[in-house]
Amino acid sequence: MDMIRVQGGRSLSGRIGVSGAKNAALPLMATSLLSREALDLANVPRLADISSMAELLRQHGVDIQQSGDGSERVMRMSCRDLASTTAPYDLVRKMRASVLVLGPLLARAGEARVSLPGGCAIGNRPVDLHLSAMEDLGAEIDITGGFIEAKASRGLRGGKIAFAQVSVGATENALMAAALAQGESVILNAAREPEIVDLANCLIAMGAKIEGAGTDTLRVQGVSALHAARHTVIPDRIETGTYAMAAAITGGAIELVGARESHLTAANVILRKAGVTVDETPDGLLVKAVNGLHGTDAMTEPFPGFPTDLQAQFMALMTVADGAAMLTETIFENRFMHVPELARMGANITVHGSSALVRGVRQLRGAPVMATDLRASVSLVLAGLAAKGETEVRRIYHLDRGYERLEEKLAGCGALIERVPQ
């Protein structure tokens, strides 16, 4: 197993190309199950989660061919005939996003048998909203032996889906299923994330009829079949925010090529309050922090609010800011697991239920630390960039799920960082 070793104390400067969004690419890949014709996805990142989804789709009968690299990387997916409607536990357990095959399989074949995804380190993430959405579209659902057994022998039919709470994954499953349902579907309290808009745009390119993407109400007129299309995955807004904070925590300046201001408006507002400049350029965003950081409060919320997936990184940033910051987590109940590891590096953080009070310190110190989840792991890398001495981040397989060429991108901006065998 590898680990990442960081020698801190260097100001970062340069350009980083933002990769395609993992959280957009995963549901986009699942749409390949909806059509007998080919879907070409460009700008797909090279990540462990992408490989896991590809493995799952192949066993359903999707032929996947890949060409090119970076922003020119194209994944061609064709599913002329479904080979299986069962998503087995051994594949689903690797990644919770595997449940996104439920809607497409039901819509295409009238049946699906999908393993329950199991627990999640950062908190409870039930699939009940996914299941109720399928029932609203006419499916019969049973849970037996750890599997979701879903049937719609006469096909899905349009219906009214009103989510009790905002859920990105459930909105994605409902949107894909409704695309082939008979009649009109209305999805209320839908998620508004850029990844939802990207999914809707891809489905529209495939022939779906969807209105309201980016709002809390989606209207879908079901069609009998979807056709071939080509779609480019949006840039990863969480990777954008992460590298913006890498610039800020080191007092550097990084241009994030391909980044979109509109995807991170709330986060950029808070960064600016903390003393970080974020300016649009012809190629993306330029992030600089040259006059020190100020303690700034933040609360995670569904889009367009501050993303929960940037909470750990922002906490790392606040550990070296002047004054104090209160960070409140409203999305996941167990997303402060990085706090004890940051404390090993000298951070002053006190947790009160769903809030953490961060009192800035003059200097973090390098230490051996352990990653507990994807975003927590990268927060430790950020802390290591600012710390005095050497930091070793262990269990970095979490990082490989969501960050493409992390060490290479940071090293290109002057960081002393390397991946080494543990």
Secondary structure, 3 states (H helix, E strand, C coil): CEEEEEECCCCCEEEEECCECHHHHHHHHHHHHHCCCCEEEECCCCCHHHHHHHHHHHHCCCEEEEECCHHHCEEEEECCCCCCCEECHHHHCCCHHHHHHHHHHHHHHCEEEEECCCCCCCCCCCCHHHHHHHHHCCCEEEEECCEEEEECCCCCECCEEECCCCCHHHHHHHHHHHHCCECEEEEECCCCCHHHHHHHHHHHHCCCEEECCCCCEEEEECCCCCCCEEEECCECHHHHHHHHHHHHHCCCEEEEECCCHHHCHHHHHHHHHCCCEEEECCCEEEEECCCCCECCCEEECCCCCECHHHHHHHHHHHCCCECEEEEECCCCCCCCCCHHHHHHCCCEEEEECCEEEEECCCCCECCEEECCCHHHHHHHHHHHHHCECEEEEECCHHHHCCCCCHHHHHHCCCCEEEEEEC
